[in-house]
């Protein structure tokens, strides 16, 4: 479908921007290699970091701990990451890319409202977080680094742009000024409650996920109409009236 193709183009652009932002000497301070052999080492380090985060906080993980777990010599780790904390910045970027790619999946058949669409998209994100303790520690943890927090807000805006595109393709909604800004704010509201859940319980509980749903829907109702017909349905009704 043209609509889905448009979403895929947007995702490809966003992912391309993300890769370029990392570069050979990224603004985040670490080096993402291009050669296959080096990439295997780089990914082995990130895999080891994710495994270690199951039981440890980032501050408890050193380059030498990573070297022992990954089988990559400390010198090679320092080549990619001048500081151990940059490993977690790169790992966070891996998770961010996964979240953006999730937006390329088609929503299930039968979705008839923006509320149902958001419920589907946020359930995907919730499940991804709950399946990965490392993602919860890095992106929803109380010790979030300034670098990851800044990137988190950038990704929220990317996701809001994709959400705005999907909403306007699927539903007949009026033109809304600053729609991307409002959707970004809705994402921040949701993440705040998920962060509270992780702080209290270690994962996103059913109860606090429900509170997050209520909060994001209440906020979204301040700029989206309660009912927005499917675009195909609205066009059919207009055609029948002429």
C-alpha positions as CSV (number, residue, x, y, z in Angstrom):
1,X,0.0,0.0,0.0
2,X,1.1,3.6,-0.7
3,X,0.5,4.4,3.0
4,X,2.8,1.7,4.3
5,X,5.4,2.5,1.7
6,X,5.4,6.1,3.0
7,X,6.0,4.9,6.5
8,X,8.8,2.6,5.3
9,X,10.5,5.5,3.5
10,X,10.3,7.6,6.7
11,X,11.8,4.7,8.7
12,X,14.6,4.2,6.2
13,X,15.4,7.9,6.4
14,X,15.4,7.9,10.2
15,X,17.6,4.8,10.4
16,X,20.0,6.2,7.9
17,X,20.2,9.4,9.9
18,X,20.9,7.3,13.0
19,X,23.7,5.3,11.4
20,X,25.3,8.4,10.0
21,X,25.1,10.0,13.4
22,X,27.2,7.2,14.8
23,X,29.8,7.3,12.1
24,X,33.5,6.3,12.3
25,X,33.9,8.7,15.2
26,X,30.4,9.5,16.4
27,X,29.3,12.5,18.3
28,X,28.6,10.2,21.2
29,X,32.3,9.4,21.4
30,X,32.5,5.8,20.3
31,X,33.5,4.2,17.0
32,X,31.1,2.0,15.1
33,X,33.2,-0.1,12.6
34,X,32.4,-0.8,9.0
35,X,34.4,-4.0,8.4
36,X,32.7,-7.3,9.1
37,X,35.3,-8.7,11.4
38,X,35.4,-5.5,13.5
39,X,31.6,-5.4,13.5
40,X,31.4,-8.9,15.0
41,X,33.7,-7.8,17.8
42,X,31.7,-4.6,18.3
43,X,28.4,-6.5,18.5
44,X,30.0,-9.1,20.8
45,X,30.8,-6.3,23.2
46,X,27.2,-5.0,23.1
47,X,25.9,-8.6,23.6
48,X,28.1,-9.0,26.6
49,X,27.0,-5.7,28.0
50,X,23.3,-6.7,27.6
51,X,23.9,-10.0,29.4
52,X,25.8,-8.3,32.3
53,X,23.0,-5.8,32.7
54,X,20.7,-8.7,33.7
55,X,22.4,-8.7,37.1
56,X,24.5,-5.5,37.3
57,X,24.1,-1.8,37.1
58,X,26.1,0.0,34.4
59,X,28.4,1.6,37.1
60,X,29.4,-1.9,38.2
61,X,30.6,-3.0,34.7
62,X,34.2,-2.2,33.7
63,X,36.1,-2.6,30.4
64,X,37.8,-5.7,32.0
65,X,34.4,-7.2,33.0
66,X,33.3,-6.7,29.4
67,X,36.5,-8.2,28.0
68,X,36.1,-11.3,30.1
69,X,32.4,-11.8,29.2
70,X,32.8,-11.0,25.5
71,X,36.2,-12.6,24.7
72,X,37.3,-9.3,23.2
73,X,40.7,-8.0,24.5
74,X,40.5,-4.8,26.5
75,X,42.7,-3.0,24.0
76,X,40.1,-3.7,21.3
77,X,37.3,-2.5,23.5
78,X,39.1,0.7,24.2
79,X,39.6,1.1,20.4
80,X,35.8,1.2,20.0
81,X,34.9,2.8,23.3
82,X,37.4,5.2,25.0
83,X,35.3,4.9,28.1
84,X,33.2,2.0,29.4
85,X,30.1,4.1,29.7
86,X,30.1,4.6,25.9
87,X,29.3,0.9,25.6
88,X,25.9,1.5,27.1
89,X,25.3,4.5,24.9
90,X,25.9,2.2,21.9
91,X,23.7,-0.5,23.4
92,X,20.9,2.1,23.9
93,X,21.2,3.1,20.3
94,X,20.7,-0.6,19.3
95,X,17.4,-0.6,21.3
96,X,16.3,2.7,19.8
97,X,16.7,1.3,16.3
98,X,14.6,-1.7,17.3
99,X,11.8,0.6,18.5
100,X,11.9,2.6,15.3
101,X,11.8,-0.6,13.2
102,X,8.7,-1.8,15.1
103,X,6.8,1.1,13.6
104,X,7.3,-0.6,10.2
105,X,4.9,-3.5,11.2
106,X,1.4,-3.3,10.0
107,X,-1.2,-2.9,12.7
108,X,-3.6,-5.9,13.0
109,X,-6.7,-6.0,10.9
110,X,-9.8,-4.6,12.5
111,X,-8.2,-1.5,14.2
112,X,-10.9,1.2,14.0
113,X,-9.7,4.0,16.3
114,X,-6.6,5.8,17.2
115,X,-7.0,4.5,20.8
116,X,-6.7,0.9,19.4
117,X,-3.8,1.8,17.2
118,X,-1.9,3.4,20.1
119,X,-2.7,0.4,22.3
120,X,-1.1,-1.9,19.7
121,X,2.0,0.2,19.3
122,X,2.6,0.7,23.0
123,X,2.0,-3.0,23.7
124,X,4.8,-3.7,21.3
125,X,7.1,-1.3,23.1
126,X,6.1,-2.6,26.6
127,X,6.8,-6.2,25.6
128,X,10.2,-5.3,24.1
129,X,11.1,-3.6,27.4
130,X,9.8,-6.4,29.6
131,X,11.8,-9.0,27.5
132,X,15.0,-7.1,27.9
133,X,16.2,-6.1,31.3
134,X,19.2,-4.2,29.8
135,X,16.8,-2.0,27.8
136,X,14.8,-1.2,31.0
137,X,18.0,-0.4,32.9
138,X,19.4,1.9,30.2
139,X,16.2,3.6,28.9
140,X,13.9,3.6,31.9
141,X,16.3,3.3,34.8
142,X,16.7,6.0,37.5
143,X,20.4,6.4,36.7
144,X,19.8,7.4,33.0
145,X,22.9,9.2,31.7
146,X,22.6,12.6,30.2
147,X,23.8,11.3,26.8
148,X,21.1,8.6,26.8
149,X,18.4,11.0,28.0
150,X,19.2,13.4,25.2
151,X,19.1,10.7,22.6
152,X,15.9,9.3,24.2
153,X,14.1,12.6,23.6
154,X,15.4,12.7,20.0
155,X,14.0,9.2,19.4
156,X,10.7,10.1,21.0
157,X,10.4,12.8,18.3
158,X,11.3,10.4,15.6
159,X,8.6,8.0,16.8
160,X,6.1,10.9,17.1
161,X,6.8,11.8,13.4
162,X,6.1,8.2,12.3
163,X,3.0,8.1,14.5
164,X,1.7,11.3,13.0
165,X,2.3,10.0,9.5
166,X,0.4,6.7,10.4
167,X,-2.5,8.5,12.1
168,X,-3.1,10.9,9.1
169,X,-2.9,8.0,6.6
170,X,-5.3,5.8,8.5
171,X,-7.8,8.3,9.9
172,X,-9.6,11.3,8.7
173,X,-8.5,13.8,11.3
174,X,-8.5,17.6,11.0
175,X,-5.2,19.4,10.5
176,X,-3.7,19.8,13.9
177,X,-1.0,22.4,14.5
178,X,2.2,21.0,16.1
179,X,0.9,17.4,16.0
180,X,4.4,16.0,16.2
181,X,5.1,18.1,19.3
182,X,1.9,16.9,21.0
183,X,2.6,13.3,20.2
184,X,6.2,13.7,21.5
185,X,4.8,15.0,24.8
186,X,2.4,12.1,24.9
187,X,5.3,9.7,24.6
188,X,7.1,11.5,27.4
189,X,4.1,11.2,29.7
190,X,3.8,7.5,29.0
191,X,7.6,6.9,29.6
192,X,7.4,8.7,32.9
193,X,4.9,6.1,34.2
194,X,6.8,3.2,32.8
195,X,9.9,4.5,34.4
196,X,8.1,4.7,37.8
197,X,7.0,1.1,37.3
198,X,10.6,-0.1,36.6
199,X,11.8,1.9,39.6
200,X,9.2,0.3,41.9
201,X,9.0,-3.2,40.5
202,X,11.9,-3.8,38.0
203,X,9.5,-4.1,35.0
204,X,6.4,-2.6,33.5
205,X,3.5,-4.1,35.5
206,X,0.0,-4.6,34.2
207,X,-1.4,-2.1,36.7
208,X,1.0,0.7,35.8
209,X,0.8,0.0,32.1
210,X,-2.9,0.6,32.5
211,X,-2.2,3.9,34.3
212,X,0.1,4.8,31.4
213,X,-2.6,4.0,28.9
214,X,-5.1,6.2,30.7
215,X,-2.6,9.1,31.0
216,X,-1.6,9.0,27.3
217,X,-5.2,8.7,26.1
218,X,-6.3,11.6,28.4
219,X,-3.5,13.8,27.0
220,X,-4.1,12.7,23.4
221,X,-7.7,13.8,23.8
222,X,-6.6,17.3,24.3
223,X,-5.6,17.5,20.6
224,X,-7.2,14.6,18.8
225,X,-11.0,14.1,18.5
226,X,-12.5,11.3,20.5
227,X,-13.7,9.6,17.3
228,X,-11.9,9.8,14.0
229,X,-13.3,7.7,11.2
230,X,-11.0,5.5,9.1
231,X,-9.9,7.5,6.0
232,X,-11.2,4.9,3.6
233,X,-14.6,4.9,5.4
234,X,-14.8,8.7,5.4
235,X,-14.0,8.8,1.6
236,X,-16.7,6.2,0.9
237,X,-19.2,8.2,2.9
238,X,-18.3,11.4,1.0
239,X,-18.6,9.6,-2.3
240,X,-22.1,8.3,-1.4
241,X,-23.3,11.8,-0.5
242,X,-22.4,13.2,-3.9
